[in-house]
Amino acid sequence: MSDTQLTVTLSGGNAEDARAVVGALEGTFGPPDERPSDTDATVRMATFGGEGEGTGAGQDGVRPLSEPVTVTVQGTPEAVRRASDALSRVFTARDEGAAAGDQEQERQLVLES
C-alpha cells in the first residue's frame, strides 16, 4: 500500500456533504479514484489511489456541512494522519478514536462546519 492510498467512509449528512468532505481531501491527495454516490445511501465511500498527490492548496471552495458527518479514514498511518490534518483544517473535527494494525490505521472523526 502506498503512503497516499486512502479509503474514506462517510455517514450522516447528504450527498453534498459527502462531496464537500471529499473536496477537502483533494488538496492533499488529488482527485479520488471513486467518488461518493449521488443516491439516497446512508453510507458513502470514496477512495484515493496510491499515485495521485494533491497540490496542498487550500480548500476555500468547500461548502459548509448541513449536519455532522462521521468520517472513517483507513490507510497507511501517514495517509490517515494527512487526511485527519486536512479535514481538521477545513471543518471542526472531533476525534472518535483510532485502531492500528501492522500496516494500516483507521481513524474515526465527526466533522461539523
Residue pairs with C-beta under 8 A, 6 or more apart in sequence:
1 50
1 75
1 76
1 103
1 104
2 49
2 50
2 51
2 76
3 50
3 76
3 78
3 79
4 29
4 30
4 48
4 49
4 50
4 51
4 52
4 53
4 75
4 79
4 82
5 47
5 48
5 49
5 50
5 75
5 76
5 79
6 25
6 29
6 47
6 48
6 73
6 74
6 75
6 79
6 80
6 83
7 45
7 46
7 47
7 48
7 73
7 74
7 75
8 21
8 22
8 25
8 32
8 45
8 46
8 47
8 48
8 71
8 72
8 73
8 74
8 83
9 43
9 44
9 45
9 71
9 72
9 74
10 17
10 18
10 21
10 36
10 43
10 44
10 45
10 46
10 69
10 70
10 71
10 72
11 42
11 43
11 44
11 69
11 70
12 67
12 68
12 69
12 70
13 65
13 66
13 67
13 68
13 69
14 66
15 36
15 37
15 38
15 39
15 44
16 63
16 66
17 65
17 66
17 67
17 69
18 36
18 44
18 46
18 69
19 35
19 36
20 62
20 63
20 64
20 65
21 65
21 69
21 71
21 87
21 91
21 111
22 32
22 35
22 36
22 46
23 59
23 61
23 62
24 59
24 62
24 86
24 87
24 89
24 90
24 91
25 32
25 46
25 48
25 54
25 83
25 86
25 87
26 32
26 54
26 59
27 54
27 55
27 56
27 57
27 58
27 59
27 86
28 54
28 56
28 82
28 83
28 85
28 86
29 48
29 52
29 53
29 54
29 79
29 82
29 83
29 86
30 48
30 52
30 53
30 54
30 55
31 52
32 46
32 47
32 48
32 49
33 47
33 48
33 49
34 45
34 46
34 47
35 46
36 44
36 45
36 46
37 44
48 79
59 86
59 89
59 90
62 90
64 113
65 91
65 111
65 112
65 113
68 110
68 111
68 112
69 110
69 111
69 112
70 96
70 108
70 109
70 110
70 111
71 87
71 108
71 109
71 110
71 111
72 106
72 107
72 108
72 109
73 79
73 80
73 83
73 84
73 87
73 106
73 107
73 109
74 80
74 104
74 105
74 106
74 107
75 83
75 104
75 105
76 103
76 104
76 105
77 100
77 104
77 105
80 98
80 105
80 106
80 107
83 107
84 93
84 95
84 107
84 109
87 93
87 109
87 111
88 109
91 111
91 112
91 113
92 111
92 112
92 113
93 109
93 110
93 111
94 109
94 110
94 112
95 107
95 108
95 109
96 108
96 109
96 110
97 107
97 108
98 105
98 106
98 107
98 108
99 105
99 106
100 106
